[in-house]
Amino acid sequence: MLTEIAAPHDGLLPRLVQALIATWAPWTQRLEDTGQETALAERLKNTTSILSNHSWQIQQIRDQAAQASPAAKTTPDQTPAAAPPRPTAPSSPRRR
């Protein structure tokens, strides 16, 4: 499910972010060209930026979940195997 939502290029969130950017840029240009206030367009830009950051964080969660092994892995004698170390989150989120 996270793959469909957060896949880097084809996921729902990245596509939504791209659609919002494609809306914001020409809208801002039209407003500026006609001397109108750009406050709403700037709010859309800020919201899109926040959404982009959250989308990236969800991608990181998805990637880490894909790397994690099931908690109940067992060896042939049915004793639980040691779990591999979990990946750590990046120290600072990527900005767009």
N, C-alpha and C positions, 0 to 999 in steps of 0.2 A: 504494500500500500504506500509506503513512504517513497518508493521508487517512482510511482505515478505522480506523486505530489511534488517531489523535490529533485528529480533527476536534473543534472546540471543544464542540459539544453532543451530537453523535451518534456520536462516536468511542468505541472500546472503552475507552480509558483514562479519559476523563471519566465515562463511565457507571459504570465500576468504582469510581472515587472517590466518586461520588454514592451508589452502593449501600453502600459501606463507611461513609459518613457516616450513611446511613439506618439502618444496623445499630448503629453506635456510640452514637448519641444515646439511643435508647430503652433500650439495654442498660445504659448508664451510669446512667440514671435509675432503672431497676429495681434495680440493685445498691445505689445510694444509698438508695432507699426502704426496702430490707430491711436496711440497715446492713452490707452485705457489702463486701469489699475491691474497689476499682475498678482495681487495677493492670493487669489484663489489658485492660480496656477502654481505659485510658490508653495502653497499648502499641499497641492498634489505632488510636487517634486519632493517635499520633505517626507510625506507619507510613503511615497515610492521608495525613497532611500531607506527608510526604516523597514519597510517590507522586504527590500532586497537583503538587508542585513539579517533579518529573521529567516529568510529563505536560505541564505548561506549557512546559518546555524542548524537549520533542519537538515540540510545536505550533510553536514558534518555528523549529526546524530545518526542519519541513515547509513553513512559510510562506516561509522564505528559499530553500529548494530550488525552490519553485514560481515564485519571482521570478527565479531565476538562468536565464540563457540557456544553451543547449548550448555546450560548449567549441569545437566544430568548426564553428561557423556560417561560411558562406562567402558572398561576394558573387557576382553573376552571372559575374564573370570567374574564379571559383574561388580567390580570395585570401582568407585568413582575415580576418574582420571583427574589429574591436576589441571586446573584451568590455566590457560595462557594468560600472561599479564594483559590487562586491559589498556587500550590506547588512551592517551591523555588528550584532553581538549587543547586546542591551540591557545597560546597565552593572550593573544589579542585578535579580535574578529577582523576579517577583511573588510575594508571599506570600498565602496564603489563611487 
